[in-house]
Amino acid sequence: MEVNMDLLSIKDNVQKTAEAISSVIGVDVTVTDDKLVRIAGTGKYKLSIDEKVNDQGVFAYCLKNSIPYVVRNPKEEKVCKACNNKDCSEYAEIVSPITINTKTYGVIGLIAFDENQKNLLLKKEKNIIDFLDKMASLVASQIIEKKKSNEIKVLISQLQTVINVIEKSVIITDCSGRINYYNNKADNLFNIKLLNHENINEILLDIDVCEIFKSGKEIYNKEFNYEDNITSFRGIINAKIYFSDDNSNNIEAVVLIMEELRQIISSARNIISTNIVTEFKNIKYLSNKMDNVISLAKKASQTDSTVLITGESGTGKELFARALHYDSSRKKEAFLAINCSAIPENLFESELFGYEEGAYTGALKGGHPGKFELAHKGTLLLDEIGDMPLNLQPKLLRVLQDSKVMRIGGKGYIDVDVRIIASTNCNLEERVRNKEFREDLYYRLNVIPINIPPLRERTEDIELLARYFIHKFSCKLNKTVENINSDALSLIKNYQWNGNVRELENAIEYAVNMTDKASIDVDSLPYKFKNTKNKFIENNVKEHNVIEQNVLHTIDELERNELKKAIKLYGLANNAVNKICEELGISRATFYRKIKKYNLISNQILIND
């Protein structure tokens, strides 16, 4: 960074220096800059300040050659011959350049106007020259000092600009807590000017700045609370220590960097939010059933009431949840989803409600916000709500009723404004009857129920969806598949689609991958479509002969038999379990819970039966 300086910038100081020299030596003083403009003067030349001196005289010579010069006999000296001032009244002169490094910034000169002054200058000529050189160096040092001062001012201005641009509040204090500096963000956050805050203790009751000076320990990600008669909020603070430059290890200041907690949460949710914008027009359908469902969903999107979306696995429950969010007044806020069947029970509470620092072994420093805090002002989808641990259901109910959440290890409640959408592929009413789901929570969630029909009940949508997926995967896989022939189309229309739209999508992706033609045919489809009476369906028919013989069975018996058949057919390998869950329309968590309930493994039923 280069700051241009000249004698004009220290004009007042130069004039004071000139007057001091004149009073000590008893002769007049003139100082010119590098353009030969007189910027300081005493005696008769005081009235000529800001005028340009002769550009052919001794001042011009000294400026050009950067060396001292003594004029003992004006008008006779060689340097005076070119001067056009024929009425010169000077008796003698001594001039010296004002130089910094190799650059000459001006000239300082002593002028005698009578014999006594001339004798005074020339009698101690060498001493006078040395003295004048020191005075020139003094003036030069003033230029340097002014230049550094201006550079510091520029740096401070630049630093202030940078600090004011950042999205964090910055306050700098001394050892007593007195506020020495704060940026615009801090003023806006804490109303420092408006409330005339002078000490940090008036702002932060939870932070002892004096203790930081005493201990020398910085603060990292500490939570604080702030409240005045205008606003209140929770925030996170970091305190950085600034040491003095004299190697004494003395703490000069403490820099406090603060951020509002809701701003941190907003930034975090922008990163983790599943921000795939989905609108109702993105849902492909032709059937009247789906038209009715979407009509209901559009009405539900205009309220903040809780919605319960039910439907078999693969029907598109999350797609509907997204469309509800992006058709609502909350569409510009976060949409977050949590799968209640995929999170281990011991981690579920911290994921949903968050935790404070030190809440348990391994808790992150500064704590961690839960999904409710992250979804503040937005929408939270509780997917597979039927698999939510029973012991956590009362806490969820409390949050839904009070719109407040308490972190694990927390001491107070945090207000949250979240629109809740729950979804499940299980029968919650049956869960309630079996004491596996709280009745009060069920009714709190089931304010606006939306049931998505399975694909087999809306066969008129199958062709539209198939052609949509053909186009999608043809583009994605860089293929030229454009159609599906009548035989293949007839086959997929008559298939049961237990996995619904997800299964259809996977089947079409497979077919687009396998075909070398412009149109999908039967040979391109997965093997199960070529043999519609596959092993699973055949077993299904045999096992249900008892029902055709008018023999009634309990729900548990039917459920147990279906699980048994599926395990016999597919086994218990990881991929096999996924296939069983897809065919039966249940989650993995539900599958394992059911086989434990019916003792299908421990009692060797698979072998004995």
Summary of the structure (lengths in Angstrom):
residues: 609
radius of gyration: 43.4
end to end distance: 87.4
largest distance: 144.5
contacts: 1852
relative contact order: 0.06
helix: 48%
strand: 19%
